[in-house]
Amino acid sequence: MTIDIQEKPKPGVAARTRAEKVIRFIEKYCPVPEGAKVGQPIRLEDFQKKFIYDVYDNPFKTRRGILSMARKNGKTATTAGLALAHVVGPEAVLNGQVVSGALSRDQAALIYHLAEKMAMLSPQLRDLVKPAASIKRLIGLNTGTEYKALAAEGSTAMGLSPNLVILDEIGQIKGPNHLFVDALTTSQGAHADPLQLAISTQAPTDGDLFSIWIDDALKGTDKQLVCHLYAGEAGCDLADRKAWAAANPGLGSIRALADLESQINEAIRLPSRENSVRNLLLNQRIERNAPFITPTVWKRNAGTYDRELFYDGRPVYGGLDLSSRNDLTAMTLVCVADDGHILMWVVAWTPADTLPERERQDRIDYSTWVRQGHLRALPGKSIAYQSVAMDIGEMVEGMNLIALAYDQWRIDILQAEFERGGIAVPLEPFGQGFKSMAPAVSEFESYALEGYFRHNDNPILTNAVANAVIEMNSTGERKVTKVKSNGRIDAAISSLMAVYAMRRGREREVDVSAMIG
């Protein structure tokens, strides 16, 4: 006999509704699985109960329940409790199937691990649930119901017939369709009243699958669709605490206010984090990839300087972003002026014969940049690295060039030209992954926000910075990515490398001084 399914009401007391049974089951039998209150009874928040009531007591019988809110508001724990209610609780059906699906294995494992911990911590449930952690499966021993956690990567939904499908964080799906989600949702055809629960932060765009589901549900025309959307108003000020509360229904109880405040204040200081914070913490429908530096901030750094300062003996550092032979190669040199400003000298090379074609393709007046001396058009359809090497040699002659950071790609060709021309350049490798890029991005961003740069309003660099987009990994490290950027960003990459080379050079100076001192 499963818990609560055959519970008989006391005389004179009305029978509990489906939602009341689910809520009672979670609060009575599912302990907090981890954290400061581990092992204590779960106490569902009002917003969680409201979702359960609207889904399970819907007179039209809910087909899909959608819950969307910002991160860290108890989505996964709530979902794990609901899964157990369908495995051994009041919603269990004999020999039923419950499936949770996520895009990655790590994400898929989250619900499983919380459900397993809840069951093993519960004196009443631990004898009713048999876990198989290696394959992310729970079996209700008295019901025969099986729960599986599946991931889109490497999993198949073929052969399944689940009465409950839980879709976790499907806001990550790009576009209107996904084969894995289609396979799960269409596998429920054998059941008279199948249920889908989609619980996630919002997707970035209106055309993404989760956005389409939300918009369809909010129309209210299909009474079998239930949607609870918690989101800050579009375009709201990041510091608007009403927006914080709107997107975080568990704020102050499940969601720590201090942590939310800290992350939002960081986004206010660092604009490149704004889009990610709006999407994940304010649950707004916005692309997480953010512009590197906003035009307003960059304009504050457009001061002029005398290029002769690069030749008066002060330390100079550089960054070199090589390209394919038919594209743009950029180099940035930086030095520190007497007033503390960082001077930026950018030069780029491109094939002259393909210039008109790329002007049409990129919609940029490269010819004007050539006439202004910012862009060097080399004869032919491809860049002759011999010419690039000679130009660099002439530029850095007489400079106190400490280091020229470079990307490994095609550097062997340029090095050969340096050697052939007898050009001595202090080259220093710079990786393009998160490990190297993350500190470079932070360093560059800080200088830009404080207005420390002086870039002479160089159009190549200004255009590259405007095009550059930040990508963030799961640990919060950031890098500028060419794949997701909106146009040519070569000069932005070379400038990041130059600024970081300067930082490393200063650190070495401090180390040497400490050893001598």
JOGIKA-V684452 format. One record per residue. N is the residue number from 1. PHI is phi as a letter, one per 20 degrees, with the letter a starting at -180 (* if undefined). PSI is psi in radians with two decimals (NA if undefined). D_FIRST is the distance of its C-alpha to the first C-alpha in whole Angstrom. Layout:
BEGIN
n=N phi=PHI psi=PSI d_first=D_FIRST
n=N phi=PHI psi=PSI d_first=D_FIRST
END
This chain:
BEGIN
n=1 phi=* psi=2.32 d_first=0
n=2 phi=e psi=2.73 d_first=4
n=3 phi=f psi=2.20 d_first=7
n=4 phi=m psi=-0.19 d_first=9
n=5 phi=f psi=-0.71 d_first=8
n=6 phi=d psi=0.43 d_first=8
n=7 phi=f psi=2.24 d_first=10
n=8 phi=e psi=2.30 d_first=13
n=9 phi=f psi=2.62 d_first=17
n=10 phi=f psi=2.70 d_first=19
n=11 phi=g psi=2.28 d_first=22
n=12 phi=n psi=-0.02 d_first=25
n=13 phi=d psi=2.26 d_first=22
n=14 phi=f psi=2.55 d_first=22
n=15 phi=f psi=2.54 d_first=18
n=16 phi=f psi=2.56 d_first=18
n=17 phi=f psi=2.99 d_first=19
n=18 phi=g psi=-0.82 d_first=17
n=19 phi=f psi=-0.73 d_first=20
n=20 phi=f psi=-0.67 d_first=19
n=21 phi=f psi=-0.73 d_first=15
n=22 phi=f psi=-0.79 d_first=16
n=23 phi=f psi=-0.79 d_first=19
n=24 phi=f psi=-0.72 d_first=17
n=25 phi=g psi=-0.84 d_first=14
n=26 phi=f psi=-0.79 d_first=18
n=27 phi=f psi=-0.47 d_first=20
n=28 phi=e psi=-0.62 d_first=17
n=29 phi=d psi=-0.18 d_first=15
n=30 phi=d psi=1.74 d_first=18
n=31 phi=f psi=2.83 d_first=21
n=32 phi=g psi=2.18 d_first=24
n=33 phi=f psi=-0.40 d_first=25
n=34 phi=a psi=2.97 d_first=28
n=35 phi=n psi=-2.94 d_first=32
n=36 phi=f psi=-0.52 d_first=33
n=37 phi=d psi=0.39 d_first=30
n=38 phi=g psi=2.36 d_first=28
n=39 phi=n psi=-0.30 d_first=25
n=40 phi=f psi=2.76 d_first=25
n=41 phi=f psi=2.44 d_first=23
n=42 phi=f psi=2.40 d_first=23
n=43 phi=d psi=1.83 d_first=25
n=44 phi=f psi=2.45 d_first=26
n=45 phi=f psi=2.84 d_first=29
n=46 phi=g psi=-0.67 d_first=30
n=47 phi=f psi=-0.55 d_first=31
n=48 phi=f psi=-0.74 d_first=27
n=49 phi=f psi=-0.71 d_first=26
n=50 phi=f psi=-0.72 d_first=28
n=51 phi=f psi=-0.76 d_first=27
n=52 phi=f psi=-0.75 d_first=24
n=53 phi=f psi=-0.83 d_first=25
n=54 phi=f psi=-0.55 d_first=27
n=55 phi=f psi=-0.88 d_first=25
n=56 phi=e psi=-0.37 d_first=22
n=57 phi=d psi=0.30 d_first=23
n=58 phi=f psi=2.06 d_first=26
n=59 phi=f psi=-0.33 d_first=27
n=60 phi=e psi=0.01 d_first=28
n=61 phi=m psi=1.77 d_first=25
n=62 phi=f psi=2.28 d_first=26
n=63 phi=e psi=-0.67 d_first=27
n=64 phi=c psi=2.17 d_first=28
n=65 phi=d psi=2.23 d_first=28
n=66 phi=d psi=2.22 d_first=31
n=67 phi=c psi=2.01 d_first=31
n=68 phi=c psi=2.19 d_first=34
n=69 phi=b psi=3.03 d_first=36
n=70 phi=f psi=2.90 d_first=38
n=71 phi=f psi=2.75 d_first=37
n=72 phi=m psi=0.57 d_first=35
n=73 phi=d psi=0.45 d_first=33
n=74 phi=n psi=0.36 d_first=30
n=75 phi=f psi=-0.84 d_first=29
n=76 phi=f psi=-0.73 d_first=27
n=77 phi=f psi=-0.72 d_first=25
n=78 phi=f psi=-0.77 d_first=24
n=79 phi=f psi=-0.71 d_first=23
n=80 phi=f psi=-0.73 d_first=21
n=81 phi=f psi=-0.70 d_first=19
n=82 phi=f psi=-0.66 d_first=19
n=83 phi=f psi=-0.79 d_first=18
n=84 phi=f psi=-0.58 d_first=15
n=85 phi=f psi=-0.48 d_first=14
n=86 phi=e psi=-0.22 d_first=14
n=87 phi=e psi=-0.85 d_first=12
n=88 phi=c psi=-0.02 d_first=9
n=89 phi=e psi=-2.72 d_first=10
n=90 phi=f psi=-0.31 d_first=11
n=91 phi=e psi=0.06 d_first=13
n=92 phi=f psi=2.44 d_first=11
n=93 phi=d psi=2.62 d_first=11
n=94 phi=g psi=2.18 d_first=10
n=95 phi=l psi=0.60 d_first=13
n=96 phi=f psi=3.04 d_first=15
n=97 phi=c psi=2.33 d_first=18
n=98 phi=c psi=2.30 d_first=19
n=99 phi=c psi=2.35 d_first=22
n=100 phi=d psi=2.44 d_first=25
n=101 phi=c psi=2.45 d_first=28
n=102 phi=b psi=2.90 d_first=31
n=103 phi=f psi=-0.64 d_first=35
n=104 phi=d psi=2.78 d_first=35
n=105 phi=f psi=-0.71 d_first=33
n=106 phi=f psi=-0.78 d_first=34
n=107 phi=f psi=-0.71 d_first=32
n=108 phi=f psi=-0.60 d_first=29
n=109 phi=f psi=-0.37 d_first=28
n=110 phi=f psi=-0.88 d_first=28
n=111 phi=f psi=-0.77 d_first=25
n=112 phi=g psi=-0.86 d_first=23
n=113 phi=f psi=-0.67 d_first=25
n=114 phi=f psi=-0.70 d_first=24
n=115 phi=f psi=-0.71 d_first=20
n=116 phi=f psi=-0.77 d_first=20
n=117 phi=f psi=-0.75 d_first=22
n=118 phi=g psi=-0.83 d_first=20
n=119 phi=f psi=-0.74 d_first=17
n=120 phi=f psi=-0.43 d_first=19
n=121 phi=e psi=-0.25 d_first=20
n=122 phi=e psi=2.13 d_first=17
n=123 phi=g psi=-0.57 d_first=16
n=124 phi=e psi=-0.57 d_first=12
n=125 phi=e psi=-0.45 d_first=12
n=126 phi=f psi=-0.47 d_first=15
n=127 phi=e psi=-0.11 d_first=12
n=128 phi=d psi=-0.15 d_first=10
n=129 phi=c psi=2.25 d_first=13
n=130 phi=d psi=1.96 d_first=16
n=131 phi=e psi=2.64 d_first=19
n=132 phi=c psi=1.49 d_first=22
n=133 phi=f psi=-0.60 d_first=25
n=134 phi=f psi=-0.48 d_first=28
n=135 phi=d psi=0.23 d_first=26
n=136 phi=l psi=1.04 d_first=24
n=137 phi=c psi=2.43 d_first=21
n=138 phi=c psi=2.44 d_first=17
n=139 phi=c psi=2.24 d_first=15
n=140 phi=e psi=1.91 d_first=11
n=141 phi=f psi=-0.58 d_first=10
n=142 phi=e psi=-0.15 d_first=6
n=143 phi=d psi=-0.40 d_first=8
n=144 phi=m psi=0.08 d_first=11
n=145 phi=f psi=2.41 d_first=13
n=146 phi=d psi=2.31 d_first=16
n=147 phi=d psi=2.28 d_first=18
n=148 phi=c psi=2.44 d_first=22
n=149 phi=d psi=2.06 d_first=25
n=150 phi=d psi=2.63 d_first=28
n=151 phi=d psi=2.56 d_first=32
n=152 phi=f psi=-0.60 d_first=34
n=153 phi=f psi=1.85 d_first=37
n=154 phi=n psi=0.03 d_first=36
n=155 phi=d psi=2.78 d_first=32
n=156 phi=c psi=2.50 d_first=32
n=157 phi=d psi=0.08 d_first=29
n=158 phi=f psi=2.43 d_first=30
n=159 phi=n psi=-0.10 d_first=28
n=160 phi=e psi=2.72 d_first=25
n=161 phi=b psi=1.18 d_first=23
n=162 phi=f psi=2.43 d_first=21
n=163 phi=e psi=-0.36 d_first=19
n=164 phi=c psi=2.25 d_first=20
n=165 phi=d psi=2.16 d_first=24
n=166 phi=d psi=2.14 d_first=25
n=167 phi=d psi=1.99 d_first=29
n=168 phi=d psi=2.20 d_first=30
n=169 phi=l psi=0.84 d_first=33
n=170 phi=e psi=0.01 d_first=35
n=171 phi=f psi=-0.21 d_first=38
n=172 phi=f psi=-0.21 d_first=39
n=173 phi=f psi=2.23 d_first=40
n=174 phi=e psi=2.34 d_first=43
n=175 phi=n psi=3.05 d_first=44
n=176 phi=e psi=-0.16 d_first=42
n=177 phi=c psi=2.75 d_first=40
n=178 phi=b psi=2.21 d_first=38
n=179 phi=g psi=-0.69 d_first=37
n=180 phi=f psi=-0.81 d_first=34
n=181 phi=f psi=-0.74 d_first=33
n=182 phi=g psi=-0.73 d_first=34
n=183 phi=f psi=-0.71 d_first=32
n=184 phi=f psi=-0.83 d_first=29
n=185 phi=f psi=-0.56 d_first=29
n=186 phi=e psi=-0.15 d_first=30
n=187 phi=e psi=-0.03 d_first=28
n=188 phi=e psi=0.17 d_first=25
n=189 phi=f psi=-0.33 d_first=27
n=190 phi=e psi=-0.14 d_first=25
n=191 phi=d psi=2.48 d_first=22
n=192 phi=f psi=-0.67 d_first=23
n=193 phi=c psi=1.15 d_first=22
n=194 phi=f psi=2.70 d_first=22
n=195 phi=c psi=2.36 d_first=23
n=196 phi=d psi=2.37 d_first=25
n=197 phi=c psi=2.07 d_first=26
n=198 phi=d psi=1.98 d_first=29
n=199 phi=c psi=2.04 d_first=30
n=200 phi=a psi=2.78 d_first=33
n=201 phi=f psi=2.89 d_first=37
n=202 phi=f psi=2.70 d_first=39
n=203 phi=f psi=2.83 d_first=41
n=204 phi=f psi=-0.62 d_first=45
n=205 phi=c psi=2.86 d_first=46
n=206 phi=f psi=-0.45 d_first=46
n=207 phi=e psi=0.03 d_first=46
n=208 phi=e psi=2.68 d_first=43
n=209 phi=g psi=-0.87 d_first=39
n=210 phi=f psi=-0.65 d_first=38
n=211 phi=f psi=-0.73 d_first=41
n=212 phi=f psi=-0.73 d_first=41
n=213 phi=f psi=-0.78 d_first=37
n=214 phi=f psi=-0.85 d_first=38
n=215 phi=f psi=-0.66 d_first=41
n=216 phi=f psi=-0.75 d_first=39
n=217 phi=f psi=-0.68 d_first=36
n=218 phi=f psi=-0.28 d_first=39
n=219 phi=f psi=-0.53 d_first=41
n=220 phi=n psi=0.10 d_first=38
n=221 phi=f psi=-0.50 d_first=39
n=222 phi=d psi=1.88 d_first=35
n=223 phi=f psi=-0.16 d_first=33
n=224 phi=e psi=0.02 d_first=30
n=225 phi=d psi=2.24 d_first=31
n=226 phi=d psi=2.24 d_first=31
n=227 phi=c psi=2.14 d_first=33
n=228 phi=d psi=1.88 d_first=33
n=229 phi=d psi=2.12 d_first=37
n=230 phi=d psi=1.98 d_first=38
n=231 phi=b psi=2.58 d_first=41
n=232 phi=f psi=2.59 d_first=45
n=233 phi=f psi=2.39 d_first=47
n=234 phi=g psi=2.34 d_first=49
n=235 phi=m psi=0.09 d_first=53
n=236 phi=f psi=2.75 d_first=52
n=237 phi=f psi=2.41 d_first=54
n=238 phi=g psi=-0.53 d_first=52
n=239 phi=e psi=0.04 d_first=52
n=240 phi=f psi=1.85 d_first=51
n=241 phi=f psi=-0.39 d_first=48
n=242 phi=f psi=-0.64 d_first=47
n=243 phi=f psi=-0.64 d_first=46
n=244 phi=g psi=-0.84 d_first=44
n=245 phi=f psi=-0.64 d_first=42
n=246 phi=f psi=-0.62 d_first=42
n=247 phi=e psi=-0.30 d_first=40
n=248 phi=c psi=1.41 d_first=38
n=249 phi=f psi=-0.31 d_first=36
n=250 phi=e psi=0.29 d_first=35
n=251 phi=f psi=2.26 d_first=38
n=252 phi=n psi=-0.27 d_first=39
n=253 phi=c psi=-1.21 d_first=35
n=254 phi=e psi=-0.78 d_first=33
n=255 phi=e psi=2.11 d_first=37
n=256 phi=f psi=2.15 d_first=40
n=257 phi=f psi=-0.73 d_first=43
n=258 phi=f psi=-0.73 d_first=45
n=259 phi=f psi=-0.77 d_first=44
n=260 phi=f psi=-0.80 d_first=44
n=261 phi=f psi=-0.73 d_first=47
n=262 phi=f psi=-0.78 d_first=49
n=263 phi=f psi=-0.65 d_first=48
n=264 phi=f psi=-0.69 d_first=49
n=265 phi=f psi=-0.61 d_first=52
n=266 phi=f psi=-0.69 d_first=53
n=267 phi=f psi=-0.55 d_first=52
n=268 phi=f psi=-0.67 d_first=55
n=269 phi=f psi=-0.61 d_first=57
n=270 phi=d psi=1.63 d_first=57
n=271 phi=g psi=-0.46 d_first=57
n=272 phi=f psi=-0.27 d_first=55
n=273 phi=e psi=-0.11 d_first=52
n=274 phi=f psi=-0.85 d_first=52
n=275 phi=f psi=-0.74 d_first=50
n=276 phi=f psi=-0.74 d_first=47
n=277 phi=f psi=-0.73 d_first=47
n=278 phi=f psi=-0.71 d_first=47
n=279 phi=f psi=-0.85 d_first=44
n=280 phi=e psi=-0.60 d_first=42
n=281 phi=d psi=-0.41 d_first=42
n=282 phi=d psi=0.03 d_first=43
n=283 phi=l psi=0.71 d_first=41
n=284 phi=e psi=2.63 d_first=44
n=285 phi=e psi=1.58 d_first=45
n=286 phi=b psi=2.48 d_first=48
n=287 phi=f psi=2.26 d_first=49
n=288 phi=f psi=-0.53 d_first=48
n=289 phi=f psi=2.10 d_first=51
n=290 phi=d psi=2.65 d_first=54
n=291 phi=g psi=2.54 d_first=57
n=292 phi=f psi=-1.06 d_first=59
n=293 phi=c psi=2.29 d_first=62
n=294 phi=f psi=2.64 d_first=62
n=295 phi=g psi=-0.65 d_first=66
n=296 phi=f psi=-0.79 d_first=66
n=297 phi=f psi=-0.76 d_first=66
n=298 phi=f psi=-0.61 d_first=68
n=299 phi=f psi=-0.54 d_first=71
n=300 phi=f psi=-0.25 d_first=71
n=301 phi=d psi=0.21 d_first=72
n=302 phi=e psi=0.45 d_first=75
n=303 phi=f psi=2.83 d_first=78
n=304 phi=e psi=2.88 d_first=81
n=305 phi=b psi=2.94 d_first=82
n=306 phi=e psi=2.08 d_first=85
n=307 phi=f psi=-0.33 d_first=84
n=308 phi=f psi=-0.35 d_first=87
n=309 phi=f psi=-0.40 d_first=85
n=310 phi=f psi=-0.20 d_first=83
n=311 phi=d psi=0.27 d_first=86
n=312 phi=e psi=0.22 d_first=87
n=313 phi=o psi=-0.19 d_first=86
n=314 phi=f psi=2.67 d_first=82
n=315 phi=f psi=2.39 d_first=79
n=316 phi=c psi=2.44 d_first=78
n=317 phi=c psi=2.68 d_first=75
n=318 phi=b psi=2.88 d_first=73
n=319 phi=c psi=2.43 d_first=70
n=320 phi=c psi=2.08 d_first=71
n=321 phi=d psi=1.78 d_first=68
n=322 phi=f psi=2.71 d_first=70
n=323 phi=c psi=3.10 d_first=69
n=324 phi=f psi=2.86 d_first=69
n=325 phi=f psi=-0.30 d_first=73
n=326 phi=d psi=0.40 d_first=73
n=327 phi=c psi=-2.60 d_first=71
n=328 phi=d psi=2.25 d_first=71
n=329 phi=d psi=2.36 d_first=72
n=330 phi=c psi=2.53 d_first=72
n=331 phi=c psi=2.40 d_first=73
n=332 phi=c psi=2.31 d_first=73
n=333 phi=d psi=2.42 d_first=76
n=334 phi=c psi=2.58 d_first=75
n=335 phi=b psi=2.90 d_first=77
n=336 phi=d psi=2.18 d_first=77
n=337 phi=f psi=2.95 d_first=80
n=338 phi=f psi=-0.49 d_first=82
n=339 phi=e psi=0.08 d_first=80
n=340 phi=n psi=-0.16 d_first=77
n=341 phi=f psi=2.59 d_first=76
n=342 phi=e psi=2.02 d_first=74
n=343 phi=e psi=2.37 d_first=77
n=344 phi=c psi=2.14 d_first=75
n=345 phi=d psi=2.01 d_first=77
n=346 phi=d psi=2.33 d_first=75
n=347 phi=c psi=2.57 d_first=77
n=348 phi=c psi=2.74 d_first=76
n=349 phi=c psi=2.58 d_first=77
n=350 phi=b psi=2.69 d_first=76
n=351 phi=f psi=2.33 d_first=78
n=352 phi=f psi=-0.66 d_first=81
n=353 phi=f psi=-0.41 d_first=81
n=354 phi=d psi=0.16 d_first=77
n=355 phi=f psi=-0.85 d_first=77
n=356 phi=g psi=-0.70 d_first=78
n=357 phi=f psi=-0.74 d_first=75
n=358 phi=f psi=-0.42 d_first=73
n=359 phi=f psi=-0.72 d_first=74
n=360 phi=f psi=-0.71 d_first=73
n=361 phi=f psi=-0.79 d_first=69
n=362 phi=e psi=-0.19 d_first=69
n=363 phi=l psi=0.78 d_first=71
n=364 phi=c psi=2.42 d_first=73
n=365 phi=e psi=1.30 d_first=76
n=366 phi=f psi=-0.58 d_first=77
n=367 phi=f psi=-0.66 d_first=81
n=368 phi=f psi=-0.71 d_first=81
n=369 phi=f psi=-0.61 d_first=79
n=370 phi=f psi=-0.79 d_first=82
n=371 phi=f psi=-0.59 d_first=85
n=372 phi=f psi=-0.16 d_first=83
n=373 phi=n psi=0.10 d_first=83
n=374 phi=e psi=-0.55 d_first=79
n=375 phi=d psi=2.30 d_first=79
n=376 phi=d psi=1.98 d_first=81
n=377 phi=e psi=2.01 d_first=81
n=378 phi=e psi=2.42 d_first=82
n=379 phi=g psi=2.48 d_first=84
n=380 phi=o psi=3.14 d_first=82
n=381 phi=e psi=-0.08 d_first=78
n=382 phi=b psi=2.77 d_first=77
n=383 phi=f psi=2.19 d_first=77
n=384 phi=e psi=1.92 d_first=80
n=385 phi=f psi=-0.37 d_first=78
n=386 phi=f psi=-0.73 d_first=82
n=387 phi=f psi=-0.69 d_first=83
n=388 phi=f psi=-0.78 d_first=80
n=389 phi=f psi=-0.74 d_first=81
n=390 phi=f psi=-0.73 d_first=84
n=391 phi=f psi=-0.78 d_first=83
n=392 phi=f psi=-0.75 d_first=81
n=393 phi=g psi=-0.75 d_first=84
n=394 phi=f psi=-0.70 d_first=86
n=395 phi=f psi=-0.75 d_first=84
n=396 phi=e psi=-0.11 d_first=83
n=397 phi=f psi=2.22 d_first=86
n=398 phi=n psi=-0.09 d_first=88
n=399 phi=e psi=2.72 d_first=84
n=400 phi=e psi=1.17 d_first=83
n=401 phi=f psi=2.04 d_first=80
n=402 phi=e psi=-0.74 d_first=77
n=403 phi=b psi=2.48 d_first=74
n=404 phi=d psi=1.81 d_first=73
n=405 phi=f psi=2.48 d_first=70
n=406 phi=b psi=2.70 d_first=69
n=407 phi=e psi=2.50 d_first=66
n=408 phi=f psi=-0.42 d_first=66
n=409 phi=f psi=2.09 d_first=66
n=410 phi=m psi=0.17 d_first=69
n=411 phi=f psi=-0.46 d_first=71
n=412 phi=f psi=-0.59 d_first=72
n=413 phi=f psi=-0.78 d_first=75
n=414 phi=f psi=-0.67 d_first=76
n=415 phi=f psi=-0.68 d_first=76
n=416 phi=f psi=-0.66 d_first=79
n=417 phi=f psi=-0.64 d_first=81
n=418 phi=f psi=-0.82 d_first=81
n=419 phi=f psi=-0.72 d_first=82
n=420 phi=f psi=-0.62 d_first=85
n=421 phi=e psi=0.02 d_first=86
n=422 phi=m psi=0.59 d_first=86
n=423 phi=e psi=2.14 d_first=84
n=424 phi=e psi=1.98 d_first=82
n=425 phi=c psi=2.22 d_first=79
n=426 phi=f psi=1.52 d_first=77
n=427 phi=f psi=2.52 d_first=74
n=428 phi=b psi=2.13 d_first=70
n=429 phi=f psi=2.60 d_first=67
n=430 phi=b psi=2.03 d_first=64
n=431 phi=f psi=2.73 d_first=61
n=432 phi=d psi=0.15 d_first=59
n=433 phi=e psi=-3.09 d_first=55
n=434 phi=f psi=-0.63 d_first=54
n=435 phi=g psi=-0.78 d_first=55
n=436 phi=e psi=-0.68 d_first=58
n=437 phi=f psi=-0.63 d_first=58
n=438 phi=g psi=-0.89 d_first=56
n=439 phi=f psi=-0.55 d_first=58
n=440 phi=f psi=-0.74 d_first=61
n=441 phi=f psi=-0.80 d_first=59
n=442 phi=f psi=-0.74 d_first=59
n=443 phi=f psi=-0.87 d_first=63
n=444 phi=f psi=-0.79 d_first=64
n=445 phi=f psi=-0.75 d_first=62
n=446 phi=f psi=-0.78 d_first=63
n=447 phi=f psi=-0.75 d_first=66
n=448 phi=f psi=-0.77 d_first=66
n=449 phi=f psi=-0.57 d_first=64
n=450 phi=e psi=-0.08 d_first=67
n=451 phi=m psi=0.53 d_first=70
n=452 phi=e psi=-0.33 d_first=71
n=453 phi=f psi=2.69 d_first=72
n=454 phi=c psi=1.87 d_first=75
n=455 phi=d psi=0.21 d_first=75
n=456 phi=l psi=0.39 d_first=78
n=457 phi=l psi=0.69 d_first=76
n=458 phi=g psi=2.12 d_first=76
n=459 phi=f psi=-0.57 d_first=74
n=460 phi=f psi=-0.81 d_first=73
n=461 phi=f psi=-0.73 d_first=71
n=462 phi=f psi=-0.75 d_first=70
n=463 phi=f psi=-0.73 d_first=69
n=464 phi=f psi=-0.75 d_first=67
n=465 phi=f psi=-0.67 d_first=65
n=466 phi=f psi=-0.56 d_first=64
n=467 phi=e psi=-0.43 d_first=63
n=468 phi=f psi=2.43 d_first=61
n=469 phi=c psi=2.46 d_first=57
n=470 phi=e psi=2.37 d_first=55
n=471 phi=d psi=2.45 d_first=52
n=472 phi=c psi=2.40 d_first=49
n=473 phi=e psi=-3.08 d_first=47
n=474 phi=f psi=-0.34 d_first=43
n=475 phi=e psi=0.05 d_first=45
n=476 phi=n psi=0.02 d_first=47
n=477 phi=f psi=2.57 d_first=50
n=478 phi=c psi=2.61 d_first=53
n=479 phi=b psi=2.76 d_first=55
n=480 phi=e psi=2.27 d_first=57
n=481 phi=d psi=2.28 d_first=56
n=482 phi=f psi=-0.55 d_first=59
n=483 phi=f psi=-0.72 d_first=56
n=484 phi=d psi=-0.01 d_first=55
n=485 phi=f psi=2.89 d_first=58
n=486 phi=e psi=0.01 d_first=60
n=487 phi=r psi=-2.75 d_first=63
n=488 phi=f psi=2.24 d_first=66
n=489 phi=c psi=0.32 d_first=65
n=490 phi=g psi=-0.77 d_first=67
n=491 phi=f psi=-0.52 d_first=69
n=492 phi=f psi=-0.72 d_first=66
n=493 phi=f psi=-0.82 d_first=65
n=494 phi=f psi=-0.57 d_first=68
n=495 phi=f psi=-0.69 d_first=68
n=496 phi=g psi=-0.77 d_first=65
n=497 phi=f psi=-0.71 d_first=66
n=498 phi=f psi=-0.78 d_first=70
n=499 phi=f psi=-0.71 d_first=68
n=500 phi=f psi=-0.61 d_first=66
n=501 phi=f psi=-0.68 d_first=69
n=502 phi=f psi=-0.73 d_first=71
n=503 phi=f psi=-0.80 d_first=68
n=504 phi=f psi=-0.64 d_first=68
n=505 phi=f psi=-0.72 d_first=72
n=506 phi=f psi=-0.68 d_first=72
n=507 phi=f psi=-0.68 d_first=69
n=508 phi=f psi=-0.65 d_first=71
n=509 phi=f psi=-0.73 d_first=74
n=510 phi=f psi=-0.73 d_first=73
n=511 phi=f psi=-0.77 d_first=72
n=512 phi=f psi=-0.76 d_first=75
n=513 phi=f psi=-0.69 d_first=77
n=514 phi=f psi=-0.66 d_first=74
n=515 phi=f psi=-0.70 d_first=75
n=516 phi=f psi=-0.78 d_first=79
n=517 phi=f psi=NA d_first=79
END
